[in-house]
Amino acid sequence: MEASSTPEPVLRAGDLEVRPDEGLALAAGRTLMLSVREFGLLVALTARAGHIVGRDDLFAEVWGGSLRHGDRSVDVYVHKLRVKLESAVPHVRWIHTHVGFGYRLEPEPAAPPVTGASHPFHTEGTPR
């Protein structure tokens, strides 16, 4: 079997750049240290940025088989990938979960952390 001579295109979404042929992913110019599975998920999600990708489809593409009932591999690796992306670029939320459907990669501003007095359920000092 002969390797394809056509290079895979560089994938981009916001400050994320993925180079499938090089096994390289950059978030805001920072190299991400990813496992093979994490990188495969990132390629699959970035290639379909803005679209929901089903867990079955992700498993088939990255693991090369059929997702068995109860298998949480995709969810575990998406979590690991999410943590790495959000550590590299903390002001951006990259991967969004669509319960019952799958995952969507789309850079969106992260919500600011909720602190004491700005929390909507904060009751300290509230008159009774």
N, C-alpha and C positions, 0 to 999 in steps of 0.2 A: 504494500500500500504506500503510495507516494504522498508526502506532505503537501498541503496546499501552498502554492506560491503567493497567493493573495493574502496580504497581512490583514488581520482583523482591525477594524477601525478603533480609534481611541474613543472611549465612551465618556461623556461628560454630563454632569447634573450639578448645577450651581458651582460650588468650589470643589467638587469631587471630579477627579480625573482617573479613569481606569484604563490601563493598557494591557488588554488580555494576552497579547503575544509576549509581553515582557514579564507577566506575572506581577505587575506593579500597580499599586493604587496610591493616589495622593489626595489628601484632604487638606485644602487651603495650603497646598505646597508641602505638607508634611507627609512623609512616607508612612503608610499604615503597615504594621507588622501583622499579617493575617495568615491563618492556617490555609491549607488547600481548600477545605470546605467553605470557610469564610470567604475566600477569594472567589470561589465558584458562585456562591450566593450573590456576592456583590456584582459580579459580571452579569448574572441572570437578571437581577433587579435593575441595575443601571441600564441595561439594554432595553428595558421596558419602563424606564423612568416615567412616573406620572400615571402608570396603569397598575391595577391590582393583579398580582401574580399568585395563583393558587398554590397551596402547599404541595399538592400532588405534582404540579408542573415543576416546582422548584426541586422536589425530591428526584423526579425523573431526570432533570437536567444535571443536577450536581452529583447525585449518588448513582445515577444510571439504572434505576430500577423502579419498582412500584412501591408506593408508600403503604405500609401495613397499618391496619386499624390499631390505634393507640400509640403508634410510633411518634415520638415528640422530637426527633432529630432536627427537623427543620426549625422548630420553635427554639430549641436550645442554641443552635448556631446563629439564628437571626438575633437572638438576645446578645450573644457574644459580639456579633458584628455591630449591633446598635451601640453597645457600650464603647467599642473602639472608635466608631465614627463620632459619637457625641463627646468623647474625651478629646479627640483631635480638634473638633470645632464645637465647643460647648454651647454656643448661641444658636445652633441649628438642630432641629429635630429631623432626622433623615428617613427613618423607616417607620411607617405607620401600619398598625395592625387593623385589618378589617375582619372582625370576628365572623367566622363562617365562610369567609371568602378567600382571604390570603393576606399578602403584604404588598405595600406600595412604597417605592422609594421616590421621595420628592422632598427636596430641601425646603423647610418652612421654619420661620423664626420660632425658637423655643419660648415657651411661656416663662416669664420671670419667676424665680422662686417665691413662694408665699412666705412672708415673715410676719411675726407677731401681730402688730396693730393693723396691718393691711389685710389680714386674713378675714374673710367674710363671716366666719363663725367666732371671731375673737370676742370674748365677753368681759375680759378684765377691764375694770373701770367703767363699764357700761352702766348707766343709771337704771335703777329698777323701778 
